[in-house]
Amino acid sequence: MALPPSIRRPLAAAIALAALVVPATAQAEEDQPYTSATIARYLQIAERHWAVPAPTCTDEQGATVGPNTVLYDDPERGIVAAAEQPGCRIWLDRDYWPAAPSEEDCITIVHEWGHLLGYDHSHNPNSIMYSYPTGGAPECAFFGHRAKARRARLARRRANARRRAARGARLGALRALHPRTSLHDTWSSEVR
C-alpha cells in the first residue's frame, strides 16, 4: 500500500534533512578500514607533532584501539578528511584517497589528529588547526621536498626529450636534403 502524498512528501523531506544532519561519523560506520605505508608515516608524524600520547578508544569487543583511518564517501564536496572529536577514527574521502605522498595530505592528517585529541578549529591561518591548514607542521615538509625533487626530475626528462626531438628534427632535415647519402657521408664531405 502506497503512502498518501500528504504523508509521503513530509517523510521524504525529513529523510533528506536527516541525511544532511547525520555526521560523517555515522555515515562511515560501515566503510572499510584503510591503511598504507604512507598513511602509517603520516600518523607517526602526527603523533610526534602533537607530542602527547596517542588517543585510545575501545572497540565493540571492548579491546583498546589506537587511531585508525577509514575510507568513506563524503557527500559534501571538497571535504578531504574528517575526524571524531575526541576519538580514534579519521575518515578519508574516497574522492581524494589513496593518493601519492604529499605535504598537503600529511598536514591534513596532522590536523585531523588534533581533532582526535579534542582540539577545535582555530581562527589563526598559520595554525595547524585552521579550517584549511596550509602549514603548521614542519615535519611534513619532507613530502614537499620529495615532490619538488620529483618535479625537477620530470622537468629534466622533458627537457632531454625536447632536445632529442629537436636533434631528430635536424637529422630528418639533413636526410631530406641528402636523401641518397648517409648522414656520415654528408658530415664527412662537409668537413673536408
N, CA and C atoms as an extended XYZ file, in Angstrom:
576
Properties=species:S:1:pos:R:3:atomname:S:1:resname:S:1:resid:I:1 pbc="F F F"
N         0.849       -1.175        0.000 N   MET     1
C         0.000        0.000        0.000 CA  MET     1
C         0.893        1.236        0.000 C   MET     1
N         0.640        2.150       -0.892 N   ALA     2
C         1.423        3.380       -1.006 CA  ALA     2
C         0.931        4.410       -0.007 C   ALA     2
N         1.858        5.208        0.463 N   LEU     3
C         1.505        6.289        1.396 CA  LEU     3
C         0.859        7.428        0.625 C   LEU     3
N        -0.094        8.104        1.218 N   PRO     4
C        -0.695        9.257        0.536 CA  PRO     4
C         0.329       10.383        0.429 C   PRO     4
N         0.193       11.238       -0.600 N   PRO     5
C         1.143       12.333       -0.800 CA  PRO     5
C         1.279       13.249        0.414 C   PRO     5
N         0.215       13.412        1.197 N   SER     6
C         0.281       14.301        2.364 CA  SER     6
C         1.257       13.760        3.415 C   SER     6
N         1.536       12.471        3.405 N   ILE     7
C         2.489       11.873        4.351 CA  ILE     7
C         3.831       11.629        3.653 C   ILE     7
N         3.784       11.202        2.401 N   ARG     8
C         4.983       10.847        1.662 CA  ARG     8
C         5.934       12.035        1.503 C   ARG     8
N         5.425       13.189        1.132 N   ARG     9
C         6.282       14.367        0.914 CA  ARG     9
C         6.990       14.816        2.189 C   ARG     9
N         6.268       15.021        3.316 N   PRO    10
C         6.978       15.409        4.546 CA  PRO    10
C         7.967       14.339        5.013 C   PRO    10
N         7.609       13.068        4.819 N   LEU    11
C         8.511       11.995        5.218 CA  LEU    11
C         9.782       12.030        4.371 C   LEU    11
N         9.640       12.215        3.059 N   ALA    12
C        10.803       12.303        2.173 CA  ALA    12
C        11.677       13.497        2.547 C   ALA    12
N        11.053       14.626        2.875 N   ALA    13
C        11.811       15.817        3.291 CA  ALA    13
C        12.549       15.559        4.596 C   ALA    13
N        11.913       14.871        5.537 N   ALA    14
C        12.562       14.558        6.817 CA  ALA    14
C        13.748       13.627        6.612 C   ALA    14
N        13.615       12.654        5.732 N   ILE    15
C        14.717       11.725        5.455 CA  ILE    15
C        15.879       12.471        4.787 C   ILE    15
N        15.568       13.352        3.843 N   ALA    16
C        16.611       14.131        3.178 CA  ALA    16
C        17.327       15.033        4.177 C   ALA    16
N        16.586       15.654        5.080 N   LEU    17
C        17.185       16.512        6.106 CA  LEU    17
C        18.051       15.688        7.046 C   LEU    17
N        17.592       14.518        7.420 N   ALA    18
C        18.380       13.648        8.309 CA  ALA    18
C        19.685       13.247        7.642 C   ALA    18
N        19.671       13.010        6.332 N   ALA    19
C        20.904       12.640        5.624 CA  ALA    19
C        21.915       13.781        5.663 C   ALA    19
N        21.434       15.021        5.643 N   LEU    20
C        22.339       16.165        5.723 CA  LEU    20
C        22.854       16.383        7.134 C   LEU    20
N        22.036       16.092        8.119 N   VAL    21
C        22.372       16.366        9.510 CA  VAL    21
C        23.223       15.262       10.125 C   VAL    21
N        23.051       14.014        9.675 N   VAL    22
C        23.807       12.903       10.248 CA  VAL    22
C        25.284       13.166        9.999 C   VAL    22
N        26.092       13.180       11.042 N   PRO    23
C        27.509       13.467       10.854 CA  PRO    23
C        28.209       12.382       10.066 C   PRO    23
N        29.374       12.741        9.535 N   ALA    24
C        30.155       11.790        8.743 CA  ALA    24
C        30.503       10.567        9.568 C   ALA    24
N        30.627       10.724       10.886 N   THR    25
C        30.967        9.580       11.736 CA  THR    25
C        29.912        8.501       11.610 C   THR    25
N        28.655        8.870       11.576 N   ALA    26
C        27.594        7.874       11.467 CA  ALA    26
C        27.575        7.273       10.065 C   ALA    26
N        27.872        8.070        9.054 N   GLN    27
C        27.859        7.573        7.691 CA  GLN    27
C        29.020        6.630        7.424 C   GLN    27
N        30.114        6.767        8.157 N   ALA    28
C        31.308        5.988        7.876 CA  ALA    28
C        31.335        4.648        8.585 C   ALA    28
N        30.401        4.399        9.463 N   GLU    29
C        30.445        3.182       10.268 CA  GLU    29
C        30.619        1.919        9.445 C   GLU    29
N        30.023        1.847        8.271 N   GLU    30
C        30.080        0.620        7.505 CA  GLU    30
C        31.150        0.669        6.425 C   GLU    30
N        31.969        1.696        6.423 N   ASP    31
C        33.006        1.800        5.414 CA  ASP    31
C        34.254        1.051        5.842 C   ASP    31
N        35.127        0.849        4.891 N   GLN    32
C        36.262       -0.030        5.116 CA  GLN    32
C        37.446        0.662        5.775 C   GLN    32
N        38.110       -0.048        6.695 N   PRO    33
C        39.352        0.494        7.257 CA  PRO    33
C        40.390        0.614        6.144 C   PRO    33
N        41.242        1.576        6.246 N   TYR    34
C        42.245        1.805        5.214 CA  TYR    34
C        43.568        2.164        5.859 C   TYR    34
N        44.617        1.540        5.374 N   THR    35
C        45.954        1.922        5.803 CA  THR    35
C        46.922        1.660        4.659 C   THR    35
N        48.022        2.345        4.691 N   SER    36
C        49.094        2.163        3.720 CA  SER    36
C        50.370        2.612        4.408 C   SER    36
N        51.498        2.366        3.779 N   ALA    37
C        52.767        2.806        4.362 CA  ALA    37
C        52.782        4.330        4.490 C   ALA    37
N        52.220        5.019        3.510 N   THR    38
C        52.191        6.488        3.549 CA  THR    38
C        51.308        6.981        4.694 C   THR    38
N        50.120        6.403        4.833 N   ILE    39
C        49.217        6.807        5.918 CA  ILE    39
C        49.870        6.505        7.265 C   ILE    39
N        50.508        5.343        7.385 N   ALA    40
C        51.184        4.998        8.641 CA  ALA    40
C        52.257        6.039        8.960 C   ALA    40
N        52.978        6.484        7.946 N   ARG    41
C        54.006        7.522        8.148 CA  ARG    41
C        53.361        8.836        8.575 C   ARG    41
N        52.258        9.218        7.927 N   TYR    42
C        51.553       10.444        8.318 CA  TYR    42
C        51.108       10.367        9.786 C   TYR    42
N        50.591        9.209       10.186 N   LEU    43
C        50.125        9.058       11.565 CA  LEU    43
C        51.290        9.159       12.553 C   LEU    43
N        52.453        8.604       12.192 N   GLN    44
C        53.641        8.746       13.043 CA  GLN    44
C        54.042       10.210       13.175 C   GLN    44
N        54.016       10.931       12.061 N   ILE    45
C        54.366       12.352       12.069 CA  ILE    45
C        53.380       13.115       12.942 C   ILE    45
N        52.090       12.791       12.820 N   ALA    46
C        51.064       13.484       13.615 CA  ALA    46
C        51.290       13.254       15.105 C   ALA    46
N        51.565       12.024       15.481 N   GLU    47
C        51.792       11.732       16.900 CA  GLU    47
C        53.018       12.489       17.413 C   GLU    47
N        54.080       12.499       16.616 N   ARG    48
C        55.290       13.234       17.012 CA  ARG    48
C        55.027       14.740       17.070 C   ARG    48
N        54.231       15.253       16.124 N   HIS    49
C        53.929       16.691       16.095 CA  HIS    49
C        53.219       17.137       17.373 C   HIS    49
N        52.216       16.373       17.789 N   TRP    50
C        51.418       16.771       18.948 CA  TRP    50
C        52.119       16.462       20.268 C   TRP    50
N        53.102       15.572       20.259 N   ALA    51
C        53.940       15.265       21.429 CA  ALA    51
C        53.131       14.922       22.681 C   ALA    51
N        52.025       14.250       22.494 N   VAL    52
C        51.235       13.738       23.622 CA  VAL    52
C        50.881       12.295       23.270 C   VAL    52
N        50.541       11.492       24.259 N   PRO    53
C        50.171       10.110       23.936 CA  PRO    53
C        49.014       10.060       22.939 C   PRO    53
N        49.079        9.071       22.066 N   ALA    54
C        48.012        8.892       21.078 CA  ALA    54
C        46.699        8.594       21.788 C   ALA    54
N        45.590        9.090       21.246 N   PRO    55
C        44.301        8.773       21.863 CA  PRO    55
C        44.017        7.281       21.764 C   PRO    55
N        43.319        6.764       22.728 N   THR    56
C        42.912        5.351       22.681 CA  THR    56
C        41.411        5.273       22.898 C   THR    56
N        40.826        4.276       22.301 N   CYS    57
C        39.390        4.049       22.400 CA  CYS    57
C        39.168        2.553       22.591 C   CYS    57
N        37.945        2.185       22.827 N   THR    58
C        37.610        0.762       22.894 CA  THR    58
C        36.670        0.429       21.745 C   THR    58
N        36.905       -0.726       21.147 N   ASP    59
C        36.030       -1.139       20.047 CA  ASP    59
C        34.818       -1.892       20.583 C   ASP    59
N        34.017       -2.451       19.680 N   GLU    60
C        32.778       -3.121       20.067 CA  GLU    60
C        33.023       -4.320       20.986 C   GLU    60
N        34.199       -4.948       20.860 N   GLN    61
C        34.523       -6.113       21.686 CA  GLN    61
C        35.176       -5.713       23.007 C   GLN    61
N        35.388       -4.421       23.222 N   GLY    62
C        35.999       -3.945       24.454 CA  GLY    62
C        37.512       -3.859       24.411 C   GLY    62
N        38.119       -4.149       23.241 N   ALA    63
C        39.569       -4.066       23.106 CA  ALA    63
C        39.990       -2.608       22.917 C   ALA    63
N        41.177       -2.279       23.404 N   THR    64
C        41.714       -0.924       23.245 CA  THR    64
C        42.285       -0.779       21.840 C   THR    64
N        41.920        0.288       21.167 N   VAL    65
C        42.417        0.566       19.817 CA  VAL    65
C        42.976        1.977       19.775 C   VAL    65
N        43.949        2.164       18.902 N   GLY    66
C        44.530        3.487       18.701 CA  GLY    66
C        43.940        4.152       17.481 C   GLY    66
N        44.492        5.270       17.084 N   PRO    67
C        43.987        5.978       15.903 CA  PRO    67
C        44.043        5.100       14.664 C   PRO    67
N        43.019        5.211       13.842 N   ASN    68
C        42.976        4.457       12.595 CA  ASN    68
C        42.252        5.277       11.546 C   ASN    68
N        42.416        4.864       10.312 N   THR    69
C        41.815        5.586        9.194 CA  THR    69
C        40.805        4.688        8.485 C   THR    69
N        39.768        5.326        7.940 N   VAL    70
C        38.681        4.631        7.262 CA  VAL    70
C        38.354        5.399        5.993 C   VAL    70
N        38.181        4.686        4.898 N   LEU    71
C        37.722        5.318        3.660 CA  LEU    71
C        36.208        5.436        3.694 C   LEU    71
N        35.693        6.552        3.217 N   TYR    72
C        34.241        6.731        3.153 CA  TYR    72
C        33.919        7.707        2.030 C   TYR    72
N        32.658        7.845        1.719 N   ASP    73
C        32.199        8.782        0.693 CA  ASP    73
C        31.540        9.957        1.389 C   ASP    73
N        32.176       11.110        1.349 N   ASP    74
C        31.603       12.307        1.958 CA  ASP    74
C        30.709       12.979        0.927 C   ASP    74
N        29.441       13.204        1.265 N   PRO    75
C        28.545       13.837        0.294 CA  PRO    75
C        28.881       15.306        0.052 C   PRO    75
N        29.610       15.932        0.965 N   GLU    76
C        29.957       17.350        0.817 CA  GLU    76
C        31.232       17.469       -0.006 C   GLU    76
N        31.158       18.225       -1.088 N   ARG    77
C        32.312       18.392       -1.969 CA  ARG    77
C        33.422       19.159       -1.261 C   ARG    77
N        34.657       18.765       -1.544 N   GLY    78
C        35.806       19.485       -1.013 CA  GLY    78
C        36.256       19.034        0.362 C   GLY    78
N        35.543       18.123        0.992 N   ILE    79
C        35.962       17.612        2.297 CA  ILE    79
C        36.894       16.429        2.036 C   ILE    79
N        38.161       16.586        2.400 N   VAL    80
C        39.173       15.576        2.147 CA  VAL    80
C        39.189       14.533        3.255 C   VAL    80
N        38.982       14.999        4.500 N   ALA    81
C        39.032       14.106        5.659 CA  ALA    81
C        38.192       14.686        6.784 C   ALA    81
N        37.829       13.828        7.729 N   ALA    82
C        37.090       14.241        8.924 CA  ALA    82
C        37.550       13.351       10.069 C   ALA    82
N        37.314       13.803       11.303 N   ALA    83
C        37.752       13.007       12.454 CA  ALA    83
C        36.762       13.121       13.595 C   ALA    83
N        36.758       12.108       14.445 N   GLU    84
C        35.991       12.165       15.683 CA  GLU    84
C        36.667       13.183       16.591 C   GLU    84
N        35.886       13.828       17.409 N   GLN    85
C        36.458       14.822       18.299 CA  GLN    85
C        35.857       14.699       19.678 C   GLN    85
N        36.533       14.215       20.665 N   PRO    86
C        37.744       13.392       20.593 CA  PRO    86
C        37.386       11.994       20.145 C   PRO    86
N        38.366       11.219       19.792 N   GLY    87
C        38.110        9.861       19.341 CA  GLY    87
C        39.342        9.214       18.773 C   GLY    87
N        39.127        8.197       17.933 N   CYS    88
C        40.244        7.429       17.378 CA  CYS    88
C        40.165        7.230       15.872 C   CYS    88
N        39.130        7.720       15.235 N   ARG    89
C        38.946        7.419       13.827 CA  ARG    89
C        39.047        8.668       12.961 C   ARG    89
N        39.838        8.541       11.891 N   ILE    90
C        39.945        9.591       10.867 CA  ILE    90
C        39.337        9.017        9.595 C   ILE    90
N        38.359        9.724        9.029 N   TRP    91
C        37.730        9.303        7.785 CA  TRP    91
C        38.384       10.017        6.625 C   TRP    91
N        38.713        9.261        5.594 N   LEU    92
C        39.347        9.787        4.387 CA  LEU    92
C        38.377        9.612        3.224 C   LEU    92
N        38.046       10.707        2.563 N   ASP    93
C        37.090       10.651        1.457 CA  ASP    93
C        37.700        9.909        0.266 C   ASP    93
N        36.967        8.945       -0.258 N   ARG    94
C        37.444        8.138       -1.386 CA  ARG    94
C        37.739        8.973       -2.634 C   ARG    94
N        37.157       10.158       -2.732 N   ASP    95
C        37.444       11.014       -3.887 CA  ASP    95
C        38.888       11.508       -3.872 C   ASP    95
N        39.538       11.491       -2.701 N   TYR    96
C        40.884       12.037       -2.564 CA  TYR    96
C        41.930       11.008       -2.133 C   TYR    96
N        41.501        9.886       -1.587 N   TRP    97
C        42.423        8.877       -1.069 CA  TRP    97
C        42.139        7.551       -1.734 C   TRP    97
N        43.107        6.690       -1.938 N   PRO    98
C        44.528        6.881       -1.708 CA  PRO    98
C        45.124        7.877       -2.695 C   PRO    98
N        46.241        8.448       -2.301 N   ALA    99
C        46.898        9.465       -3.108 CA  ALA    99
C        48.403        9.315       -2.981 C   ALA    99
N        49.108        9.902       -3.913 N   ALA   100
C        50.571        9.920       -3.835 CA  ALA   100
C        50.983       10.748       -2.616 C   ALA   100
N        52.094       10.409       -1.985 N   PRO   101
C        52.541       11.175       -0.815 CA  PRO   101
C        52.681       12.658       -1.140 C   PRO   101
N        52.151       13.499       -0.246 N   SER   102
C        52.274       14.936       -0.456 CA  SER   102
C        52.298       15.663        0.882 C   SER   102
N        52.845       16.840        0.865 N   GLU   103
C        52.902       17.663        2.075 CA  GLU   103
C        51.492       18.036        2.524 C   GLU   103
N        50.611       18.337        1.578 N   GLU   104
C        49.247       18.736        1.914 CA  GLU   104
C        48.490       17.615        2.626 C   GLU   104
N        48.639       16.379        2.135 N   ASP   105
C        47.943       15.261        2.775 CA  ASP   105
C        48.505       14.981        4.161 C   ASP   105
N        49.802       15.126        4.317 N   CYS   106
C        50.422       14.952        5.632 CA  CYS   106
C        49.865       15.987        6.614 C   CYS   106
N        49.779       17.243        6.169 N   ILE   107
C        49.234       18.316        7.010 CA  ILE   107
C        47.780       17.997        7.376 C   ILE   107
N        47.025       17.451        6.424 N   THR   108
C        45.627       17.087        6.690 CA  THR   108
C        45.538       16.061        7.811 C   THR   108
N        46.384       15.042        7.782 N   ILE   109
C        46.348       14.004        8.819 CA  ILE   109
C        46.774       14.585       10.171 C   ILE   109
N        47.784       15.445       10.185 N   VAL   110
C        48.207       16.079       11.443 CA  VAL   110
C        47.053       16.921       12.002 C   VAL   110
N        46.355       17.645       11.134 N   HIS   111
C        45.198       18.462       11.527 CA  HIS   111
C        44.098       17.573       12.126 C   HIS   111
N        43.773       16.479       11.433 N   GLU   112
C        42.712       15.587       11.921 CA  GLU   112
C        43.113       14.925       13.238 C   GLU   112
N        44.393       14.650       13.425 N   TRP   113
C        44.871       14.097       14.697 CA  TRP   113
C        44.572       15.079       15.823 C   TRP   113
N        44.718       16.381       15.543 N   GLY   114
C        44.362       17.400       16.538 CA  GLY   114
C        42.907       17.273       16.956 C   GLY   114
N        42.019       16.984       15.997 N   HIS   115
C        40.611       16.761       16.343 CA  HIS   115
C        40.459       15.520       17.224 C   HIS   115
N        41.223       14.462       16.919 N   LEU   116
C        41.162       13.255       17.755 CA  LEU   116
C        41.514       13.592       19.201 C   LEU   116
N        42.418       14.552       19.373 N   LEU   117
C        42.833       14.964       20.718 CA  LEU   117
C        41.837       15.928       21.364 C   LEU   117
N        40.834       16.366       20.588 N   GLY   118
C        39.799       17.230       21.147 CA  GLY   118
C        39.914       18.695       20.779 C   GLY   118
N        40.853       19.062       19.916 N   TYR   119
C        41.019       20.466       19.532 CA  TYR   119
C        39.998       20.873       18.472 C   TYR   119
N        39.481       22.108       18.602 N   ASP   120
C        38.581       22.683       17.606 CA  ASP   120
C        39.397       23.437       16.562 C   ASP   120
N        38.704       23.951       15.553 N   HIS   121
C        39.377       24.779       14.557 CA  HIS   121
C        39.832       26.096       15.174 C   HIS   121
N        40.918       26.603       14.650 N   SER   122
C        41.493       27.869       15.107 CA  SER   122
C        41.138       28.955       14.093 C   SER   122
N        41.161       30.198       14.546 N   HIS   123
C        40.941       31.338       13.643 CA  HIS   123
C        42.255       31.856       13.083 C   HIS   123
N        43.373       31.312       13.550 N   ASN   124
C        44.697       31.727       13.109 CA  ASN   124
C        45.066       30.963       11.834 C   ASN   124
N        45.228       31.653       10.705 N   PRO   125
C        45.522       30.959        9.448 CA  PRO   125
C        46.873       30.241        9.452 C   PRO   125
N        47.754       30.557       10.393 N   ASN   126
C        49.056       29.898       10.472 CA  ASN   126
C        49.022       28.645       11.345 C   ASN   126
N        47.891       28.381       11.986 N   SER   127
C        47.764       27.246       12.893 CA  SER   127
C        47.451       25.964       12.121 C   SER   127
N        47.956       24.856       12.611 N   ILE   128
C        47.620       23.563       12.021 CA  ILE   128
C        46.135       23.267       12.195 C   ILE   128
N        45.481       23.898       13.159 N   MET   129
C        44.061       23.658       13.401 CA  MET   129
C        43.161       24.671       12.691 C   MET   129
N        43.720       25.471       11.789 N   TYR   130
C        42.911       26.349       10.946 CA  TYR   130
C        42.019       25.455       10.077 C   TYR   130
N        40.852       25.932        9.696 N   SER   131
C        39.904       25.112        8.931 CA  SER   131
C        40.530       24.469        7.694 C   SER   131
N        41.349       25.208        6.976 N   TYR   132
C        42.030       24.693        5.792 CA  TYR   132
C        43.516       24.976        5.950 C   TYR   132
N        44.210       24.157        6.754 N   PRO   133
C        45.615       24.464        7.039 CA  PRO   133
C        46.501       24.301        5.811 C   PRO   133
N        47.470       25.184        5.683 N   THR   134
C        48.452       25.086        4.599 CA  THR   134
C        49.853       24.929        5.165 C   THR   134
N        49.969       24.957        6.465 N   GLY   135
C        51.269       24.811        7.113 CA  GLY   135
C        51.042       24.483        8.570 C   GLY   135
N        52.078       24.725        9.371 N   GLY   136
C        51.946       24.482       10.797 CA  GLY   136
C        52.479       23.132       11.231 C   GLY   136
N        52.922       22.325       10.275 N   ALA   137
C        53.514       21.026       10.597 CA  ALA   137
C        54.816       20.893        9.802 C   ALA   137
N        55.906       21.452       10.336 N   PRO   138
C        57.163       21.421        9.579 CA  PRO   138
C        57.653       20.003        9.286 C   PRO   138
N        57.198       19.031       10.082 N   GLU   139
C        57.604       17.652        9.843 CA  GLU   139
C        57.120       17.137        8.489 C   GLU   139
N        56.078       17.753        7.960 N   CYS   140
C        55.506       17.316        6.680 CA  CYS   140
C        56.267       17.867        5.479 C   CYS   140
N        57.184       18.787        5.715 N   ALA   141
C        57.918       19.405        4.601 CA  ALA   141
C        58.701       18.373        3.798 C   ALA   141
N        59.086       17.277        4.443 N   PHE   142
C        59.805       16.212        3.748 CA  PHE   142
C        59.063       15.782        2.488 C   PHE   142
N        57.742       15.635        2.600 N   PHE   143
C        56.952       15.207        1.449 CA  PHE   143
C        56.931       16.290        0.379 C   PHE   143
N        56.976       17.555        0.785 N   GLY   144
C        57.052       18.650       -0.176 CA  GLY   144
C        58.383       18.651       -0.905 C   GLY   144
N        59.483       18.361       -0.162 N   HIS   145
C        60.805       18.303       -0.796 CA  HIS   145
C        60.873       17.157       -1.791 C   HIS   145
N        60.258       16.021       -1.421 N   ARG   146
C        60.235       14.895       -2.351 CA  ARG   146
C        59.475       15.269       -3.615 C   ARG   146
N        58.367       15.977       -3.458 N   ALA   147
C        57.573       16.388       -4.617 CA  ALA   147
C        58.364       17.364       -5.487 C   ALA   147
N        59.090       18.292       -4.846 N   LYS   148
C        59.899       19.238       -5.618 CA  LYS   148
C        60.993       18.508       -6.389 C   LYS   148
N        61.630       17.536       -5.738 N   ALA   149
C        62.666       16.755       -6.412 CA  ALA   149
C        62.072       15.969       -7.581 C   ALA   149
N        60.881       15.408       -7.372 N   ARG   150
C        60.217       14.656       -8.437 CA  ARG   150
C        59.872       15.580       -9.610 C   ARG   150
N        59.365       16.790       -9.297 N   ARG   151
C        59.055       17.743      -10.366 CA  ARG   151
C        60.321       18.145      -11.118 C   ARG   151
N        61.434       18.320      -10.397 N   ALA   152
C        62.699       18.686      -11.043 CA  ALA   152
C        63.169       17.559      -11.971 C   ALA   152
N        63.042       16.295      -11.502 N   ARG   153
C        63.418       15.164      -12.359 CA  ARG   153
C        62.558       15.134      -13.616 C   ARG   153
N        61.259       15.341      -13.452 N   LEU   154
C        60.357       15.343      -14.614 CA  LEU   154
C        60.706       16.475      -15.576 C   LEU   154
N        61.041       17.640      -15.036 N   ALA   155
C        61.411       18.776      -15.887 CA  ALA   155
C        62.681       18.444      -16.683 C   ALA   155
N        63.673       17.794      -16.024 N   ARG   156
C        64.894       17.403      -16.743 CA  ARG   156
C        64.576       16.393      -17.834 C   ARG   156
N        63.693       15.428      -17.522 N   ARG   157
C        63.323       14.429      -18.526 CA  ARG   157
C        62.630       15.081      -19.715 C   ARG   157
N        61.727       16.029      -19.423 N   ARG   158
C        61.035       16.726      -20.525 CA  ARG   158
C        62.016       17.522      -21.371 C   ARG   158
N        62.970       18.210      -20.721 N   ALA   159
C        63.970       18.988      -21.456 CA  ALA   159
C        64.816       18.060      -22.323 C   ALA   159
N        65.222       16.918      -21.773 N   ASN   160
C        66.003       15.960      -22.566 CA  ASN   160
C        65.184       15.435      -23.736 C   ASN   160
N        63.909       15.169      -23.525 N   ALA   161
C        63.041       14.693      -24.608 CA  ALA   161
C        62.906       15.758      -25.693 C   ALA   161
N        62.781       17.033      -25.274 N   ARG   162
C        62.699       18.118      -26.273 CA  ARG   162
C        63.999       18.209      -27.069 C   ARG   162
N        65.149       18.071      -26.379 N   ARG   163
C        66.441       18.117      -27.084 CA  ARG   163
C        66.559       16.957      -28.066 C   ARG   163
N        66.140       15.764      -27.632 N   ARG   164
C        66.195       14.603      -28.533 CA  ARG   164
C        65.276       14.818      -29.737 C   ARG   164
N        64.088       15.386      -29.496 N   ALA   165
C        63.150       15.635      -30.598 CA  ALA   165
C        63.725       16.664      -31.564 C   ALA   165
N        64.350       17.709      -31.015 N   ALA   166
C        64.947       18.741      -31.874 CA  ALA   166
C        66.099       18.144      -32.687 C   ALA   166
N        66.908       17.299      -32.044 N   ARG   167
C        68.014       16.647      -32.750 CA  ARG   167
C        67.469       15.747      -33.845 C   ARG   167
N        66.394       15.005      -33.521 N   GLY   168
C        65.772       14.149      -34.527 CA  GLY   168
C        65.244       14.961      -35.696 C   GLY   168
N        64.678       16.143      -35.416 N   ALA   169
C        64.161       17.007      -36.484 CA  ALA   169
C        65.307       17.502      -37.359 C   ALA   169
N        66.436       17.868      -36.733 N   ARG   170
C        67.605       18.331      -37.513 CA  ARG   170
C        68.129       17.199      -38.398 C   ARG   170
N        68.196       15.988      -37.821 N   LEU   171
C        68.668       14.853      -38.619 CA  LEU   171
C        67.698       14.559      -39.755 C   LEU   171
N        66.392       14.685      -39.476 N   GLY   172
C        65.401       14.480      -40.529 CA  GLY   172
C        65.550       15.498      -41.650 C   GLY   172
N        65.859       16.743      -41.282 N   ALA   173
C        66.055       17.785      -42.299 CA  ALA   173
C        67.288       17.480      -43.139 C   ALA   173
N        68.344       17.017      -42.500 N   LEU   174
C        69.548       16.658      -43.251 CA  LEU   174
C        69.275       15.495      -44.199 C   LEU   174
N        68.518       14.522      -43.707 N   ARG   175
C        68.169       13.383      -44.567 CA  ARG   175
C        67.325       13.842      -45.758 C   ARG   175
N        66.474       14.816      -45.532 N   ALA   176
C        65.640       15.332      -46.623 CA  ALA   176
C        66.510       16.051      -47.660 C   ALA   176
N        67.556       16.757      -47.197 N   LEU   177
C        68.446       17.464      -48.132 CA  LEU   177
C        69.342       16.508      -48.900 C   LEU   177
N        69.743       15.419      -48.253 N   HIS   178
C        70.674       14.462      -48.857 CA  HIS   178
C        70.079       13.060      -48.771 C   HIS   178
N        69.050       12.789      -49.566 N   PRO   179
C        68.353       11.513      -49.419 CA  PRO   179
C        69.177       10.293      -49.848 C   PRO   179
N        70.164       10.457      -50.731 N   ARG   180
C        70.865        9.296      -51.262 CA  ARG   180
C        72.173        9.000      -50.550 C   ARG   180
N        72.582        9.903      -49.678 N   THR   181
C        73.833        9.658      -48.960 CA  THR   181
C        73.532        9.453      -47.491 C   THR   181
N        74.427        8.807      -46.819 N   SER   182
C        74.226        8.629      -45.388 CA  SER   182
C        74.605        9.923      -44.687 C   SER   182
N        74.142       10.092      -43.487 N   LEU   183
C        74.486       11.290      -42.733 CA  LEU   183
C        75.977       11.341      -42.465 C   LEU   183
N        76.582       10.198      -42.277 N   HIS   184
C        78.021       10.177      -42.031 CA  HIS   184
C        78.758       10.712      -43.249 C   HIS   184
N        78.315       10.279      -44.431 N   ASP   185
C        78.936       10.769      -45.657 CA  ASP   185
C        78.706       12.256      -45.809 C   ASP   185
N        77.533       12.744      -45.487 N   THR   186
C        77.222       14.165      -45.600 CA  THR   186
C        78.101       14.956      -44.659 C   THR   186
N        78.227       14.480      -43.440 N   TRP   187
C        79.038       15.202      -42.463 CA  TRP   187
C        80.501       15.186      -42.896 C   TRP   187
N        80.985       14.014      -43.348 N   SER   188
C        82.379       13.934      -43.732 CA  SER   188
C        82.665       14.821      -44.923 C   SER   188
N        81.748       14.908      -45.880 N   SER   189
C        82.009       15.726      -47.064 CA  SER   189
C        81.965       17.202      -46.700 C   SER   189
N        81.153       17.571      -45.703 N   GLU   190
C        81.089       18.983      -45.292 CA  GLU   190
C        82.358       19.382      -44.558 C   GLU   190
N        82.932       18.447      -43.836 N   VAL   191
C        84.126       18.760      -43.040 CA  VAL   191
C        85.321       18.927      -43.947 C   VAL   191
N        85.376       18.193      -45.016 N   ARG   192
C        86.564       18.229      -45.907 CA  ARG   192
C        86.693       19.492      -46.620 C   ARG   192
